[in-house]
């Protein structure tokens, strides 16, 4: 897989785990599914950073999102 795609998928999974974490804590239950999603997203981001020569900077992330979505639309 492309490292840009791994980064985008990982960031989206990690971002989607946040509402699940909040819901679990507000219901006084353990956030097991949210923790798994957070770990999976973090692992994907880590793999993407390690496989891209030079890594990513914070300023590159919006451009990476745009490039990945543009590839999916074509």
C-alpha positions in Angstrom: 0.0 0.0 0.0 1.0 3.6 -0.6 2.3 5.4 2.5 0.0 8.4 1.8 -3.1 6.1 1.8 -1.9 4.4 5.1 -1.5 7.9 6.7 -5.0 9.0 5.7 -6.7 5.8 6.7 -4.8 5.8 10.1 -5.7 9.4 10.9 -9.3 8.8 10.0 -9.6 5.7 12.1 -7.9 7.5 15.0 -10.2 10.5 14.7 -13.3 8.3 14.6 -12.2 6.6 17.9 -12.5 9.9 19.8 -16.3 10.0 19.9 -16.4 6.4 20.9 -14.0 7.1 23.8 -16.1 10.0 25.0 -19.3 7.9 24.8 -17.7 5.0 26.7 -16.5 7.2 29.5 -19.9 9.0 29.7 -21.7 5.6 30.1 -19.1 4.5 32.7 -17.9 1.5 30.7 -14.5 0.5 29.4 -13.6 2.0 26.0 -12.4 -1.4 24.5 -13.5 -0.9 20.9 -12.3 2.7 20.9 -8.9 1.7 22.3 -8.5 -0.9 19.5 -9.4 1.6 16.9 -7.0 4.1 18.4 -4.1 1.6 18.4 -4.9 0.5 14.9 -5.0 4.1 13.6 -1.7 4.8 15.4 -0.1 1.8 14.0 -1.1 2.7 10.5 0.2 6.3 11.0 3.5 4.9 12.3 3.9 2.5 9.4 3.2 5.3 7.0 5.8 7.6 8.6 8.4 4.8 8.7 7.9 3.8 5.0 8.0 7.3 3.5 11.5 8.5 3.0 12.0 11.6 5.0 8.7 11.1 6.8 5.9 13.7 7.0 5.6 17.2 8.4 2.5 18.7 9.9 2.3 21.1 6.9 2.2 18.2 4.4 -0.8 16.4 5.9 -3.6 18.6 4.3 -1.9 18.1 0.9 -1.6 14.4 1.5 -5.4 14.2 2.2 -6.2 16.2 -0.9 -3.9 14.0 -3.1 -5.4 10.7 -1.7 -9.0 11.9 -2.2 -8.2 13.2 -5.7 -6.8 9.8 -6.6 -9.9 8.1 -5.3 -12.2 10.4 -7.3 -10.3 9.7 -10.6 
